Amino acid sequence: MSIPNQRTVYLNGEYIPESEARLPFRDRGVKYGDAVFDTTRTFGHEPFKIREHLERLYRSLRYVGIDPGLSLDEMAEITEEIVRRNLPTIAADEDLWVSQRITRGIVDPNERSAWPDYIGPTVIVESLPLPLANRAKLYRDGIDMIVSSVRRTAPDMLSPRAKTHNYLNLIMADEEVSAQNPEAYALMLDHNGNIAEGRGSNVFFVSEGKLVTPQERYVLPGISRQTVMELAEKIGIPCAEKDYDLYDAYNADEAFITSTSFCICPCRSISGRVFGEGAIPGPVTKRLMDAYVEFVGFDWVSQYTRYPIGDATRL
């Protein structure tokens, strides 16, 4: 059956309709989460920092020992082609997430018997429209964070710096927090009891005009995180990577999360404690949001906030 306005996905050398994309259930990405991925977004339909995102993807691939069989430049060309093909599926004032996903494929020869031609890794490049309407409320009211009892995987077990499909550690934290407040975001601590990160997001705190974020060893080093750190230096806001415990967090003046899709989104509270005077966004956060908008040349804040307030969803 033909599906109108259907997105295109790249799967193992072919550009095909999304509804026709199929993976063997014995693929190790399906069975074990044995895969890595990365995601960028478009601003005004232009992809943001593709090179930086792909460099991180290839570091993750090297860490887990998967060879995608494509050079970084080839992956960039495929990514740009997926964006080009899928932009007609969204409105002029919308934008896309675009992701590269590489699994180890089917490794056991005994398991490959049903798929004799399925050799090597699985390479997927796909996209989705950004959930703009669902997030409008967060930019107006701020994110309420709740500290989860689930600790972030320790770096001497599995490095959080690799962006892998194995998200169960992060999902368990989300599920615990969602049971308390379906609209809250989970904030995880590292194994030492210091602030780590949330699912798909880094966190920054502001205290006495200074910016603090957890050390890279304990978190995924986000491209948006790095962008914020560079912008902070440019506009004269001191920024440090350091251990930051709950005592520090509860006494912070402001906080915000960063991610590819959120860019910067202000936080209102942590485990019921409202930051500072409760302004959304706080003054330092606002300066950084303005600097980010100027840097990318696109008003993504207005892109979110033009929508009416509805229920926020954790994506």
Beta strands, then each sheet from edge to edge (+ up, - down):
strand 1: 8-11
strand 2: 14-17
strand 3: 35-43
strand 4: 46-47
strand 5: 96-103
strand 6: 122-129
strand 7: 143-147
strand 8: 185-187
strand 9: 202-207
strand 10: 210-213
strand 11: 239-241
strand 12: 254-259
strand 13: 263-270
strand 14: 273-274
sheet 1: 2+ 1- 6+ 5- 3+ 4-
sheet 2: 8+ 7+ 13+ 12- 9+ 10- 11-
sheet 3: 8+ 7+ 13+ 14-
end
